[in-house]
Amino acid sequence: MRESSTYAADVLNAVKGLIEAAGVWAAGRRADGQEPISIGIVVTTGSVIFGIIGDDKRLEYTILRDCVKISAKIGNHTKVKNVRTLASTEVIECAKERDYEMVQ
């Protein structure tokens, strides 16, 4: 697989779409008298090791590497800062290099 030169901007655009879709879903749930959903998304970059094991009835998986640990730490700050998305500095800088417009 060839790495995209616009991956950072691409993923941030995808995150915008996910946040918008989650907002529509939450509004629909609220209108139906259900508990609305709330999501937080973290974007980092790096290589990972992914493993999955199981059978037809149950699967277990895990993802390992430093970027996963960093994502978890950044993810905690979505709650602390009361925001829905956060991205690592590396992702933001890479996206800006591709003329991505950041929304505050």
N, C-alpha and C positions, 0 to 999 in steps of 0.2 A: 504494500500500500504506500502510495506517495503522500508525503506530508503536504498539507495545504499551506500556502503562505499567508492565508487570511483566516487561519483557524481561530484566532482569538476574537476577531470581530464576528466571525460566523457564530461562535458559541454564545457570545453576548447577545447577538440578535435572536438566537434560539431561546435564550433565557427570557428575553422580553416577551416573546410569544407564549412561553409557558406561564409566566406571571399573569399575562392578560387572560389566558384560558382558565387559570385557576381562579381569577377574579370573577369571571362569568359563571363558573361552576359554583363558587361560594355564594354568589347572588341567587342562583337558582335554588340552591339548598335552603338558603335563608327564606326565600319566598315560599318554599314548601314546608316551612316550619322545622327544618332540620338544622343541626349544628353546621355552620359553615366551615369549610376547610381552611387551613392556614399552612402555607409552605414557606420554607426558606431554601435558597439555592446558593451554593458556593461554587466558584469556578477557580481552579488552579491548573497548573500544567506540570507534566512530568510523566515518566514511565511508571508502569505498575505491573505487578504480578497478580494475575487473577486465577483463582482455582475454584472448581466446582466438582462436587462428588455427590452421588446419591443413586436413587433408583426411581421407578415409576411413581412411588408414593411420597417421596421426600427428597428434596435437594438441599444441599448446604453449599454456601459459597463464601469466599472471602477475597478481599483485595488488599494487597500489601505494598508498601513503599513509603518514602518520606512525604510525597505529595498527598497521600491519603491522610497521614497524621496532620499535616498542615491544614488540609481541608476541614478536618474535624475541629481543630482549634479555631479556624476562621468561622466555622459554622456556629460555634458558641457565641460569637459576637453578633450574629444576626439577632439573637434574642436580647443581648445586652444593649445594642444600639437601636433596637426596635426597627430593623429594616428587613426586607424580604430577600435581598440578594447582596452578596459581597464577592469580590474577586481579588485575587492576589495582585500585587503590584506588577509582577511580570506579565500577567495576562492583560492588564489595563494598558501598560506601556506598549505592548505588542499590538494591541488593537488600535491605539492612537497612531502608531506608525502607519497603519492602513487607513487613516482618516476616519476612524470610528469616532462618533460624537458621543461623549459620555453624558449621561443624565444624572443629575445629583438628586 
